[in-house]
């Protein structure tokens, strides 16, 4: 009798690179659900018998209350010390079973996990990993192959030093949990690559296969990647819908797939171009232009506001604003005339400071990224890629070209 396949969900990361967004990234709302509903709940293969979720203190309570379609238990990873530590922290729940290791940060199509789980039927294969062909350098574990087998995983080799084009993404099948844990306990490294080294050691005497993946892939590590998630989900999961008690005035134009939730009001001379999502009880004012955007519940987009390719959280207020390619967490208000610029004059790629490092976002269009409970005065200009921390106040008539820390008052 074959052992059960248990999905192990790695959901305990620190998320330190996600500032200024304060919501745990796995719990960030999209289309009326949470990110983890799409990255885990929607992609579980039917072969999975149960699930063990390794959570952080930041998200465990909420994840405990969620239902995923199979029996599940949540384990707390006390400190974010990498994949190996996460797996070992849940070893008591994962004895004598087969594993499907899911990285909750990764958003991909369901069919790839089904394909990987199919290798459980092959007694000659110990492990199977999805291999995604990265178009540009991706800071992950690269797959090295020989004679159609995976022989090594090289973690973050550095640009130009990749052993192949393929990155090992979410959905690792392992045929024997005990063998994996034995190798994890025996492996030592100064770097954050114990898991990859342990797999590479197993590959010396066990057969690992790569399952090529050519579908959409988004890894939610940085705050600007919220826009990539939004684009992916609105392109694949959103359908046109009109909820209860919706009011749409004369001369409103709606094109494409637009999800309009209950209680939404849309006023005269506004145009909405899908795909778009508009949350409950939001008011879209006169003369608005809303394109390819996600707008949360309880928002007011006042007169003459233009929102383009942007993620807007709940309870935001705007009036005569331009918001392009921006991420706004929620409870943010902008005075009339304030603009979130999204394009450099030289049209170059936009760089963001993360910790002490400058990170190329690989985006030529990126507006502001704003945390919760921020107030911005009239006629202020926020330059491309600027991040504004939560609980901050930005005065009127300013030009903001650098990040603003949490709880700041920038009035002059």
PESUL-V472014 format. One record per pair of residues at least 12 apart in sequence whose ideal C-beta (glycine too) atoms are under 7 Angstrom apart, sorted by the first residue. I is the first residue (numbers start at 1). J is the second residue. If there is no record, write none. Layout:
BEGIN
i->[I/I]
j->[J/J]
END
This chain:
BEGIN
i->[3/3/3/4/4/4/4/5/5/5/5/5/5/5/6/6/6/6/6/6/6/7/7/7/7/7/8/8/8/8/8/8/8/8/9/9/9/9/9/9/10/10/10/10/10/10/10/11/11/11/11/11/11/11/11/12/12/12/12/12/12/13/13/14/17/17/17/18/18/19/20/20/20/20/20/20/20/20/21/21/21/22/22/22/22/23/24/24/25/26/26/27/27/28/29/30/30/30/30/31/31/31/31/35/35/36/38/38/39/39/39/40/40/40/41/41/42/43/43/44/44/44/45/45/45/47/47/48/48/49/50/50/50/51/51/51/52/52/52/52/52/53/53/54/54/54/54/54/55/55/55/56/56/57/60/60/73/75/75/75/77/82/82/82/83/84/84/84/84/87/88/88/91/94/95/96/96/97/98/98/98/99/99/99/100/100/100/100/101/101/102/102/103/105/105/105/106/106/106/106/107/107/107/107/108/108/108/108/108/108/109/109/112/112/112/112/112/113/115/116/116/116/116/116/117/119/119/120/124/125/125/126/126/126/126/127/127/127/127/127/127/128/128/128/128/129/129/129/129/129/129/129/130/130/130/130/130/131/131/131/131/131/131/131/132/132/132/132/132/133/133/134/134/136/137/138/139/140/140/140/141/141/141/141/141/141/142/142/142/142/142/142/142/143/143/143/143/144/144/145/145/149/149/149/150/150/150/150/151/152/152/153/153/153/153/155/155/166/169/169/179/183/183/183/184/187/216/218/222/222/223/223/224/224/224/224/224/224/226/226/227/227/227/227/230/230/234/234/234/235/238/238/238/238/239/239/240/240/240/241/241/242/243/243/243/243/244/245/245/246/246/247/248/249/249/249/250/251/251/252/252/252/253/254/255/255/256/256/256/257/257/258/258/258/259/259/260/261/261/261/262/263/263/264/264/264/265/266/267/267/267/268/269/269/270/270/270/270/271/272/273/273/275/276/276/276/277/277/278/279/279/279/279/280/281/281/282/282/282/282/283/284/285/285/285/285/285/286/287/287/288/288/289/290/291/291/292/292/293/293/293/293/293/294/294/295/295/296/296/296/296/297/298/298/299/299/299/299/300/301/302/302/302/303/303/304/305/305/305/305/306/306/307/308/308/309/309/310/310/310/310/310/311/311/312/313/313/313/314/315/315/316/316/316/316/316/317/318/319/320/320/321/321/321/322/322/323/323/324/324/324/324/325/325/325/325/326/326/326/326/326/327/328/329/329/329/330/331/331/332/332/333/334/335/335/335/335/336/337/337/338/338/338/338/339/340/340/340/341/341/341/341/341/342/342/342/342/343/343/344/347/348/349/349/349/349/350/350/350/350/350/351/352/352/353/361/366/366/367/368/368/368/369/370/371/371/371/371/372/373/373/374/374/374/375/376/377/377/377/378/379/379/380/380/380/380/380/381/382/383/383/386/386/386/386/387/388/389/389/389/389/389/390/391/391/392/392/392/392/393/394/395/395/395/398]
j->[96/97/98/49/50/97/98/47/48/49/98/100/117/120/49/50/51/52/94/97/99/44/48/51/100/102/52/54/87/90/94/99/101/102/40/51/53/54/102/104/54/83/86/101/102/103/104/26/36/53/54/55/59/63/104/54/55/56/77/80/86/80/105/80/221/222/354/222/223/387/369/370/371/387/388/389/390/406/223/329/371/329/371/372/390/329/58/59/220/59/104/59/62/226/296/229/230/233/294/233/237/238/277/220/229/104/107/233/104/106/107/68/102/104/68/69/110/110/113/68/69/70/113/114/117/117/120/70/100/70/70/71/72/68/70/72/73/75/90/93/94/72/74/75/77/86/89/90/74/76/77/77/80/76/74/76/93/89/90/93/89/192/194/195/195/184/194/195/198/184/181/184/181/177/177/177/178/177/120/174/175/174/177/180/113/117/171/173/172/174/170/171/170/219/220/221/169/170/217/219/218/220/229/232/169/170/213/215/216/217/215/216/130/171/211/213/215/171/211/128/130/171/173/211/173/173/209/173/207/207/209/175/206/207/208/172/173/174/175/206/208/173/208/209/211/143/150/168/172/208/210/211/168/169/171/211/213/143/166/168/210/211/212/213/166/167/169/213/217/165/166/165/167/362/159/167/156/156/167/168/153/154/155/167/168/196/154/157/162/163/164/166/167/164/166/168/210/163/164/164/210/207/208/209/203/208/209/210/203/200/203/168/196/199/200/193/196/210/213/217/202/198/201/202/198/201/232/232/354/359/327/369/327/352/361/363/366/369/311/327/309/311/325/327/294/311/275/277/294/275/257/259/275/277/257/259/257/258/259/259/260/260/260/261/262/264/262/262/263/260/264/265/266/266/267/268/268/268/269/266/268/270/271/272/273/274/273/274/275/274/275/272/274/276/277/278/278/278/279/280/280/280/281/278/281/282/283/284/284/285/286/286/286/287/284/286/287/288/289/290/291/292/292/290/292/293/294/295/295/295/296/297/314/297/297/298/295/297/298/299/300/301/300/301/302/303/305/303/303/304/301/305/306/307/308/309/308/309/307/308/309/310/312/311/312/307/312/312/313/314/330/314/314/315/312/314/315/316/317/318/318/319/320/319/320/320/318/319/320/321/322/323/323/324/325/324/325/323/324/325/326/367/327/328/328/328/329/330/330/330/331/328/330/331/332/333/333/334/336/336/337/334/338/339/339/340/340/367/340/342/365/367/342/365/366/367/340/342/367/368/369/369/370/370/371/372/372/372/373/370/374/375/376/376/377/378/396/378/378/379/376/378/379/380/381/367/368/382/367/381/382/383/384/365/366/367/384/365/384/384/364/364/361/362/363/364/363/364/366/384/385/385/385/387/403/385/384/385/384/382/386/388/387/388/388/389/390/406/390/390/391/388/390/392/393/394/394/395/396/396/396/397/394/396/397/398/400/399/400/400/401/400/401/402/403/403/404/404/405/406/407/408/406/406/407/404/406/407/408/409/410/410/411/412/410]
END
